[in-house]
């Protein structure tokens, strides 16, 4: 399911949940709350593979990168390299720079 579709369902579920609770339909409200939680988990599963590094970079952290083990055309190494301008390519791994 696409992210936009999940968000739309989540909005509708929240509205129905709030209406149920405000109308005294407590058990129905809890059912809808469970549904909302499942939808939120689906959204989290759809997160970009480099989302954590993207957030860190946006917060001003320095990053390092290395080719993924299965990206053979880029070589394979355990060494991390400085990354001043990341493009968050799927053939690379990214992490917050460590002070080793």
N, C-alpha and C positions, 0 to 999 in steps of 0.2 A: 504494500500500500504506500502511495506517495506521501511525503511529509505534509503537503498542503491538505490532503484529504484527511490525514490523521488529526491535524490541528483543527479542522472544521468539525470533525466528530467530537473532539475533546471540548471545544467551546459549547456545542449543543448539550453534551453530557453534563458539563458544569451548570448550565442554566437549568436543566431538568432536575439536577441534584438539589440546587438551591431552592427551587420551587417545591420539591418534595419535602425537604426539611421545614420550609416555612409553612407548609400546609399540614404539618403534623404527620406526614407519611414517613416515619423514621426508618422503617425497614427498607422501603423503596429508596430512600435517600442513601442508605448504606450500600445497597446494590449498585446504585449509580456511582457512588464514590469508588467502589471496587473497579468498576468499568473504567473510570477516569484514571485510576492508578495503572491499570493494564495499558491504556493508551499512552500514558506518559512513559512507561517502560519501552513501548514500541518506538517512541520518538528517540529515546536515549540510544536504542540499538541502531538507529539510522544515523548516528553522529558520524561525522567525517573521521577517517582513520587518524588524521593528524590534529584533531580538534584540541587536544590538550596542549600541544606545542603551539598551535595558532593562538590560543588564549594567552599563553606565556609570552609569546612574541609581541602580541598586542599590548601586554602589560609592561613591556620594556625589557624583558629578560633576553639575554644572549642565548643563541641556540647553537647546537652542533648537529652534524649529520653524518651518515655513512650509508653506503649502498646496502640494500637488503640482500640477504644470503641468496635468495632465489632470482635476483636480478643479475644474471650472469654477464650480460653485455656491459655492465658497469663495473665488473670485477667484484671481488669479495674480500672484505677486510674487516677486522675488528676495531680498527682505528677510527676515532671520531675526529671530524674536521670542523673548524669554525664555519659558521654560516651567518653572514651579515645580511643577506637578502634572500630568505627562503622562498622557494616556489611551491613547497609542499607536494612534491612529485610522488607518485605512488611507488616508485622504485627505490625510494630512500626512507630511512628511519630518521626521526628527529628527536632530540632531547634538550633539556635545559643544560646550558654549559656548566660543567663541574669544575671546581677549583682544586684540581688534583695536585 
